[in-house]
Amino acid sequence: MTEIIEVTLRLTAALILGGLVGLNRNLHHKSVGLRTLAIVSFGSALFVLAVVPFPGSSLIYDDSSVSRVIQGIVAGIGFLGAGCIIRPSHGASVHGFTTAAALWSTTGIGIICGLGRWHIALVAMLLLLIVLALGGRIEVLAHRWLGRDALQEPSSDEDASAPRERDGK
């Protein structure tokens, strides 16, 4: 009975933490949102739980099997991340890197939830949300402070690595 409670807690934590990151992306009108990142985080946790034994289970713990599952998750998520990155046929700008990175990071949060490392998952989610919420503004301030060509104010958390047009030019 305690095993089902532990599994439920881990999967629920993955859904909630991934969903919170997805809510941020959705509020900024990005291509992935609450449902996508909640499911990615949940799936990551689910795959990890498939190889992590619990007290009283007959599953034999093998560090290498956990490592292989995590490697497979990280490699596989790259395909979803690549789908978030868009390069329009006209122009040289590329969009979606921040969303792809959020997808990748949310996968890590799900993996950590699957391993039951609550404090790491919570801190990771909070730090990720801080970067997503404030990163664009910090870039603009840094450019102003350093006297570089000013970037446009990010309208709603534009992708940080995508080139931006210069003001008035």
C-alpha positions as CSV (number, residue, x, y, z in Angstrom):
1,M,0.0,0.0,0.0
2,T,2.8,2.4,0.8
3,E,4.3,1.7,-2.7
4,I,1.1,3.0,-4.5
5,I,1.1,6.1,-2.3
6,E,4.8,6.8,-3.1
7,V,4.2,6.2,-6.8
8,T,1.2,8.5,-6.8
9,L,3.1,11.3,-5.0
10,R,6.0,11.1,-7.4
11,L,3.8,11.1,-10.5
12,T,1.6,13.9,-9.1
13,A,4.6,16.0,-8.2
14,A,5.9,15.6,-11.8
15,L,2.6,16.6,-13.2
16,I,2.2,19.7,-11.0
17,L,5.8,21.0,-11.4
18,G,5.9,20.4,-15.1
19,G,2.5,22.0,-15.4
20,L,3.6,25.1,-13.6
21,V,6.5,25.6,-16.1
22,G,4.0,24.9,-18.9
23,L,1.6,27.5,-17.5
24,N,4.4,30.1,-17.8
25,R,5.0,29.1,-21.4
26,N,1.3,29.2,-22.2
27,L,0.9,32.7,-20.6
28,H,3.6,33.9,-22.9
29,H,1.9,32.4,-26.0
30,K,4.6,29.8,-26.7
31,S,4.1,26.6,-28.7
32,V,4.1,24.3,-25.7
33,G,2.0,24.9,-22.6
34,L,0.6,23.4,-19.4
35,R,-0.6,20.1,-20.8
36,T,2.5,19.4,-22.9
37,L,5.1,20.1,-20.2
38,A,3.0,18.4,-17.5
39,I,2.8,15.3,-19.7
40,V,6.5,15.4,-20.6
41,S,7.4,15.7,-16.9
42,F,4.9,12.9,-16.0
43,G,6.3,10.6,-18.7
44,S,9.8,11.1,-17.6
45,A,8.9,10.3,-14.0
46,L,6.9,7.2,-15.2
47,F,9.9,5.8,-17.2
48,V,12.2,6.3,-14.2
49,L,9.6,4.6,-11.8
50,A,9.7,1.6,-14.1
51,V,13.2,0.7,-13.0
52,V,13.4,2.2,-9.5
53,P,12.5,-0.4,-6.8
54,F,10.5,0.4,-3.7
55,P,10.8,-1.2,-0.3
56,G,9.2,-4.7,-0.4
57,S,9.2,-4.9,-4.2
58,S,10.8,-7.8,-6.0
59,L,12.5,-5.5,-8.5
60,I,16.3,-5.8,-8.3
61,Y,17.9,-2.3,-8.2
62,D,20.5,-1.8,-10.8
63,D,22.2,1.6,-11.1
64,S,23.0,1.0,-14.8
65,S,19.4,0.4,-15.7
66,V,18.3,3.7,-14.1
67,S,21.2,5.4,-16.0
68,R,20.1,3.8,-19.3
69,V,16.5,4.9,-18.9
70,I,17.6,8.5,-18.1
71,Q,19.9,8.5,-21.1
72,G,17.0,7.3,-23.3
73,I,14.7,10.0,-22.0
74,V,17.2,12.8,-22.5
75,A,18.0,11.6,-26.0
76,G,14.4,11.2,-26.9
77,I,13.3,14.6,-25.7
78,G,15.7,16.2,-28.1
79,F,13.3,15.3,-30.9
80,L,10.4,17.1,-29.2
81,G,12.7,20.0,-28.5
82,A,13.7,20.2,-32.1
83,G,10.1,20.5,-33.1
84,C,9.8,23.6,-31.0
85,I,12.6,25.4,-32.8
86,I,11.4,27.2,-35.9
87,R,13.4,28.9,-38.6
88,P,11.1,30.8,-41.0
89,S,12.0,30.5,-44.7
90,H,12.4,34.3,-44.9
91,G,15.0,35.9,-42.7
92,A,17.7,34.5,-40.5
93,S,15.9,34.6,-37.1
94,V,15.4,31.4,-35.3
95,H,12.7,31.1,-32.6
96,G,11.8,28.5,-30.0
97,F,15.2,27.9,-28.3
98,T,13.9,28.9,-24.9
99,T,10.8,26.8,-25.2
100,A,12.9,23.8,-26.3
101,A,15.2,24.4,-23.3
102,A,12.2,24.6,-21.0
103,L,11.0,21.3,-22.4
104,W,14.4,19.7,-21.8
105,S,14.6,21.1,-18.3
106,T,11.1,20.0,-17.5
107,T,12.1,16.5,-18.5
108,G,14.9,16.7,-15.9
109,I,12.3,17.8,-13.3
110,G,10.2,14.7,-14.1
111,I,13.2,12.5,-13.8
112,I,14.0,13.9,-10.4
113,C,10.4,13.5,-9.3
114,G,10.6,9.8,-10.4
115,L,13.6,9.4,-8.3
116,G,11.8,10.9,-5.3
117,R,14.3,13.8,-4.8
118,W,11.6,16.4,-3.9
119,H,13.9,19.2,-2.8
120,I,15.9,19.1,-6.0
121,A,12.7,19.1,-8.1
122,L,11.2,22.0,-6.3
123,V,14.3,24.1,-6.4
124,A,14.8,23.3,-10.1
125,M,11.3,24.3,-11.0
126,L,11.5,27.6,-9.0
127,L,14.8,28.5,-10.6
128,L,13.5,27.6,-14.1
129,L,10.5,29.8,-13.6
130,I,12.6,32.7,-12.4
131,V,14.8,32.5,-15.5
132,L,11.8,32.3,-17.8
133,A,10.0,35.2,-16.1
134,L,13.0,37.5,-15.7
135,G,15.6,36.4,-18.3
136,G,14.6,38.7,-21.1
137,R,14.3,41.7,-18.9
138,I,17.8,41.1,-17.5
139,E,19.2,40.8,-21.0
140,V,17.7,44.2,-22.0
141,L,19.1,45.8,-18.8
142,A,22.5,44.3,-19.3
143,H,22.7,45.6,-22.9
144,R,21.7,49.1,-21.6
145,W,24.2,49.0,-18.8
146,L,27.1,47.8,-21.0
147,G,26.3,50.4,-23.6
148,R,25.7,47.8,-26.4
149,D,23.1,48.3,-29.1
150,A,19.8,48.3,-27.2
151,L,17.5,45.3,-27.7
152,Q,13.8,45.7,-28.0
153,E,11.9,45.2,-24.8
154,P,10.7,41.6,-24.7
155,S,7.0,41.8,-25.3
156,S,6.1,38.6,-23.5
157,D,9.3,36.6,-22.8
158,E,10.7,36.3,-26.2
159,D,13.1,33.5,-26.7
160,A,16.4,34.7,-25.2
161,S,18.7,33.2,-27.9
162,A,16.7,34.4,-30.9
163,P,18.1,37.5,-32.6
164,R,16.1,40.7,-31.9
165,E,15.7,43.7,-34.1
166,R,17.5,46.9,-33.0
167,D,15.3,49.9,-31.8
168,G,14.5,52.4,-34.5
169,K,16.7,50.8,-37.2
